């Protein structure tokens, strides 16, 4: 049987069911992506289905990823008038956020005894997957593992980001959007879009700017971190 006829409907069915559950429960831990993974992964293991076959049947969703990321520019455009008046502070925040994201994860990994290859793999964890994989590959890391690190960072930000910001007393929509976009890329931005479009605009901006900053600084930052913590 063609994998397309079961894996794609299964993915959509599980995701929309998870989305309805999340809307009903209204607890950040019940993130639709997290619930979908928790449901589909055990099922694939139970029926001994290789991921490659499952992915082949659901490849249409993967092709829609890039248009979905581009669509995040809409809330950014709607807030462009505010962004123009605050561009210096926005760039500063994104620069600091990018440095913090790269240094924190890489420094902890090296402190725990990670090899330079693993350090290069972890360093771009807070930018969107295509950029992270390209940066990881150029630094001698493992792009496939970088993609997993990106997924973990995104899910954690989407699930716990707003909860943490509430605990810290951060209520500014610009601050919340920039923080989540800097740390949790597209998944965090998608969560912001569910909460508030203005937050999503700033999160989209952070996603783009942090991706550029990471690409430019990573080749210079990794050797420095290896020298200090290696």
Backbone torsions as a table, in degrees:
resi	resn	phi	psi	omega
1	UNK	NA	137.1	179.3
2	UNK	-63.2	127.6	-176.8
3	UNK	-60.0	-27.7	-177.4
4	UNK	-58.0	-35.7	-172.0
5	UNK	-77.9	-6.6	174.3
6	UNK	-121.8	-35.9	-174.6
7	UNK	-73.0	-40.4	180.0
8	UNK	-67.5	-50.5	176.6
9	UNK	-60.0	-36.4	178.5
10	UNK	-62.5	-45.6	-179.6
11	UNK	-60.9	-46.6	-179.6
12	UNK	-65.5	-42.6	-179.5
13	UNK	-61.5	-47.5	-178.7
14	UNK	-64.6	-42.8	-177.1
15	UNK	-65.2	-46.9	-178.2
16	UNK	-67.5	-33.4	175.1
17	UNK	-65.8	-41.9	178.1
18	UNK	-65.0	-36.5	178.7
19	UNK	-64.9	-42.2	178.0
20	UNK	-65.4	-39.4	178.6
21	UNK	-64.1	-43.3	-180.0
22	UNK	-63.7	-39.9	179.4
23	UNK	-66.8	-32.6	-179.1
24	UNK	-78.6	-43.3	-176.3
25	UNK	-78.5	-38.8	178.4
26	UNK	58.0	45.6	173.2
27	UNK	-120.7	131.2	-173.4
28	UNK	-59.5	-28.0	179.6
29	UNK	-64.7	-25.7	179.1
30	UNK	-86.5	59.3	177.4
31	UNK	-76.1	131.7	-176.7
32	UNK	-55.3	-39.8	179.4
33	UNK	-65.6	-43.2	-179.8
34	UNK	-64.7	-42.8	179.1
35	UNK	-65.3	-40.5	179.9
36	UNK	-61.4	-44.1	178.3
37	UNK	-64.1	-41.3	-179.4
38	UNK	-64.5	-25.4	179.9
39	UNK	-89.1	-43.3	-172.4
40	UNK	-78.2	-41.0	-177.1
41	UNK	-59.9	-49.5	177.6
42	UNK	-60.9	-34.9	179.4
43	UNK	-63.8	-44.0	178.9
44	UNK	-63.6	-37.1	178.1
45	UNK	-68.8	-37.8	-179.1
46	UNK	-64.6	-40.2	-177.3
47	UNK	-95.0	6.4	177.2
48	UNK	56.4	44.3	-178.9
49	UNK	-96.0	118.9	177.6
50	UNK	-60.9	142.9	-178.8
51	UNK	-60.9	-34.3	-178.5
52	UNK	-58.8	-39.5	179.3
53	UNK	-70.4	-41.4	177.6
54	UNK	-62.5	-44.7	-178.6
55	UNK	-64.1	-38.4	179.8
56	UNK	-60.0	-38.3	-179.7
57	UNK	-74.5	-24.6	-178.6
58	UNK	-107.1	17.7	-174.4
59	UNK	-62.6	-24.5	178.4
60	UNK	-58.1	-39.6	178.6
61	UNK	-64.6	-37.2	179.0
62	UNK	-64.7	-36.6	178.8
63	UNK	-67.8	-24.3	179.9
64	UNK	-83.4	-5.8	-177.0
65	UNK	-63.0	-46.3	-177.8
66	UNK	-64.7	-46.1	175.0
67	UNK	-59.9	-33.7	179.1
68	UNK	-65.7	-40.3	177.9
69	UNK	-65.2	-40.9	178.7
70	UNK	-63.0	-36.0	-179.1
71	UNK	-63.3	-22.0	178.1
72	UNK	-67.0	-12.0	177.9
73	UNK	-71.8	-17.7	-178.5
74	UNK	-61.5	-52.6	177.4
75	UNK	-64.0	-28.9	176.1
76	UNK	-63.6	-43.8	179.5
77	UNK	-64.0	-37.5	-178.0
78	UNK	-67.5	-20.9	-179.7
79	UNK	-109.8	15.8	-172.9
80	UNK	-61.7	-31.7	-178.5
81	UNK	-65.4	-35.7	177.2
82	UNK	-74.6	-36.5	-178.0
83	UNK	-66.2	-37.5	-179.4
84	UNK	-62.0	-33.8	-177.5
85	UNK	-82.9	-10.3	-175.5
86	UNK	-127.6	24.6	-170.2
87	UNK	-64.9	-32.0	-179.1
88	UNK	-66.5	-47.8	179.3
89	UNK	-66.6	-35.0	179.2
90	UNK	-64.2	-44.9	178.8
91	UNK	-63.8	-39.4	-179.9
92	UNK	-63.5	-45.1	-179.9
93	UNK	-63.0	-44.6	-179.8
94	UNK	-65.5	-36.6	177.8
95	UNK	-63.7	-47.4	179.2
96	UNK	-65.1	-41.0	179.1
97	UNK	-63.0	-40.3	178.8
98	UNK	-64.7	-45.5	178.5
99	UNK	-61.1	-45.0	-179.3
100	UNK	-61.8	-42.1	-178.9
101	UNK	-65.6	-42.4	-179.3
102	UNK	-71.8	-45.0	-174.9
103	UNK	-69.7	-43.8	-174.6
104	UNK	-60.5	-54.8	-177.6
105	UNK	-64.4	-43.4	-178.0
106	UNK	-68.1	-42.4	-179.9
107	UNK	-62.9	-43.3	178.9
108	UNK	-63.4	-42.7	179.8
109	UNK	-61.4	-45.2	179.6
110	UNK	-67.0	-38.5	178.1
111	UNK	-61.8	-32.6	179.1
112	UNK	-85.6	1.8	175.4
113	UNK	99.4	18.1	-179.6
114	UNK	-67.8	150.7	176.3
115	UNK	-77.6	162.0	175.6
116	UNK	-55.8	-33.1	179.2
117	UNK	-64.6	-44.3	179.0
118	UNK	-68.6	-37.6	177.7
119	UNK	-60.7	-43.6	178.1
120	UNK	-65.5	-29.3	179.1
121	UNK	-71.7	-38.7	-175.8
122	UNK	-81.1	-31.6	-171.0
123	UNK	-49.9	-45.3	-177.0
124	UNK	-91.5	30.1	-172.2
125	UNK	-64.9	-21.3	-172.8
126	UNK	-101.5	14.4	174.3
127	UNK	-114.3	167.5	-174.9
128	UNK	-64.3	154.3	-167.5
129	UNK	-53.6	-49.6	-178.5
130	UNK	-58.8	-41.2	178.9
131	UNK	-68.2	-43.9	-178.9
132	UNK	-60.2	-43.1	-179.1
133	UNK	-66.9	-38.9	178.9
134	UNK	-67.0	-43.7	178.9
135	UNK	-64.0	-45.6	179.7
136	UNK	-58.7	-45.1	179.9
137	UNK	-62.8	-41.2	-178.4
138	UNK	-69.0	-24.0	-179.2
139	UNK	-93.6	-2.2	-178.2
140	UNK	89.2	19.2	178.1
141	UNK	-89.0	-167.5	-178.7
142	UNK	-113.2	102.1	-173.7
143	UNK	-56.4	-38.0	-178.1
144	UNK	-63.2	-40.4	178.8
145	UNK	-72.3	-33.6	175.7
146	UNK	-59.4	-40.1	178.8
147	UNK	-61.8	-37.9	177.8
148	UNK	-67.1	-41.2	177.9
149	UNK	-61.7	-40.0	177.4
150	UNK	-62.2	-43.2	179.4
151	UNK	-62.2	-44.1	-179.9
152	UNK	-62.9	-46.3	179.3
153	UNK	-61.2	-40.7	-179.7
154	UNK	-66.5	-44.1	-179.4
155	UNK	-66.0	-42.6	179.4
156	UNK	-62.2	-41.6	179.0
157	UNK	-67.0	-41.1	-179.7
158	UNK	-67.3	-34.3	-176.6
159	UNK	-84.3	-45.2	-171.4
160	UNK	-109.9	-7.6	-174.8
161	UNK	-57.2	-54.5	-178.1
162	UNK	-66.3	-34.4	178.3
163	UNK	-62.8	-44.7	-179.9
164	UNK	-66.3	-42.2	179.1
165	UNK	-64.3	-35.8	176.1
166	UNK	-64.9	-41.5	179.1
167	UNK	-64.7	-33.2	-180.0
168	UNK	-83.2	-5.0	178.8
169	UNK	76.3	25.5	178.6
170	UNK	-90.8	112.2	-175.8
171	UNK	-117.0	-12.6	177.9
172	UNK	-64.5	128.3	-178.6
173	UNK	-63.7	-37.0	178.3
174	UNK	-64.7	-45.2	-179.0
175	UNK	-64.4	-42.7	-179.0
176	UNK	-65.3	-43.8	179.9
177	UNK	-64.8	-44.0	-179.9
178	UNK	-64.7	-40.7	-179.7
179	UNK	-63.4	-47.1	-177.1
180	UNK	-71.4	-40.1	178.5
181	UNK	-64.7	-35.6	180.0
182	UNK	-69.3	-34.8	-174.4
183	UNK	-97.8	-27.9	-168.8
184	UNK	-130.2	16.8	170.5
185	UNK	42.3	-133.2	-170.6
186	UNK	-69.2	-36.8	-179.3
187	UNK	-66.8	-41.5	176.2
188	UNK	-65.5	-37.9	178.9
189	UNK	-64.7	-40.2	177.9
190	UNK	-62.2	-37.9	177.1
191	UNK	-66.8	-40.3	177.0
192	UNK	-60.1	-38.4	-179.7
193	UNK	-63.4	-30.2	177.3
194	UNK	-73.5	-28.4	-175.6
195	UNK	-89.7	-50.4	-175.1
196	UNK	-160.8	131.5	-176.5
197	UNK	-69.0	-30.2	178.1
198	UNK	-69.2	-40.5	173.5
199	UNK	-58.9	-43.5	-178.8
200	UNK	-62.1	-36.2	179.1
201	UNK	-62.6	-47.6	179.6
202	UNK	-70.0	-33.9	177.0
203	UNK	-66.1	-40.4	176.1
204	UNK	-61.2	-41.9	178.7
205	UNK	-61.6	-46.4	179.3
206	UNK	-62.8	-39.6	179.0
207	UNK	-56.3	-47.1	-177.2
208	UNK	-69.8	-50.7	-175.7
209	UNK	-65.5	-42.2	179.9
210	UNK	-65.7	-33.5	176.0
211	UNK	-63.3	-42.1	179.0
212	UNK	-67.1	-46.5	-178.8
213	UNK	-61.8	-43.3	179.4
214	UNK	-61.6	-43.4	179.6
215	UNK	-60.9	-37.2	-177.0
216	UNK	-79.6	-37.8	-173.1
217	UNK	-91.3	-26.0	-174.5
218	UNK	-54.3	-44.5	-179.2
219	UNK	-62.6	-25.5	179.7
220	UNK	-92.0	-31.2	-175.8
221	UNK	-76.5	-39.0	-176.9
222	UNK	-60.1	-49.7	178.7
223	UNK	-59.2	-35.6	178.7
224	UNK	-66.0	-43.2	178.4
225	UNK	-66.5	-36.9	177.3
226	UNK	-65.3	-36.7	178.8
227	UNK	-67.7	-39.4	-176.4
228	UNK	-78.9	-46.8	-172.6
229	UNK	-105.1	-11.8	-175.2
230	UNK	-74.4	NA	NA
